[in-house]
Every structure is written in C-alpha cells, then in structure tokens.
Amino acid sequence: MAITWTDLREYVGAPDSEQPYLETCLETATSLVTAYIGTAEVPANVLDSALLEVGAKLYSRKGSTGGYTAGETTAAPSVLVARDPMVTVYPTLNPFLVRL
C-alpha cells in the first residue's frame, strides 16, 4: 500500500483543511525515509509504518515552538525539544539495511 495524505490525516486526526500541509509532511517524510534506506528492500508494511510515523512527527511540529507536543489530551501537554523526526523509525528500519 502506498501512503497518501488522507492516510496521514487519519493517523494524526487532522481536518481536511490541512491537506496542503499534510502533503508537504508526507513528501518530506518520503524524502527522509528514502534517503535513509537507499536501495535496501524494506517490506511495504514496515515502510508504510515509517512514513506515517515520520509524517506525524513533522505534522505535530506545526504551531509548536521549539518542538512538538506530546500528551495532547492532557490538561498540560509536555513539549518535546525538536529533534530528528526519524528517531523513532531507525530501530524499525535498521534490520533491513546493509551497512558496510
């Protein structure tokens, strides 16, 4: 399955009005993940999961200062320092990569 902006919208719970930004986040996520895996063969379900995760990290940065919010359902969400949006997918992708 190929991930679309609507898949990312559902994953992050965004409204349809966010389509342009979601598309940008997904394009950026695709560029980051593709650059990281290179020519490695990664199963489609693992790749899709990584794209959603990275896209969600990028999307969550919108409107935040210095990072992204976590625990958005709590009365006082914590703010995480901006970091590499790929950080959570490295362990998932690494088993499929051949590093010399």
C-alpha positions, 0 to 999 in steps of 0.5 A: 500500500502506498501512503497518501495524505488522507492516510496521514490525516487519519493517523494524526486526526487532522481536518481536511483543511490541512491537506496542503500541509499534510502533503508537504509532511508526507513528501518530506517524510518520503524524502527522509525515509528514502534517503535513509534506506537507499536501495535496501528492500524494506517490506511495504508494511514496515515502510508504510509504518515509517512514513506515517510515523515520520509524517506525524512527527513533522505534522505535530511540529506545526504551531509548536515552538521549539518542538512538538507536543506530546500528551495532547489530551492532557490538561498540560501537554509536555513539549518535546525539544525538536529533534530528528523526526526519524528517531523513532523509525531507525530501530524499525528500519535498521534490520533491513539495511546493509551497512558496510 
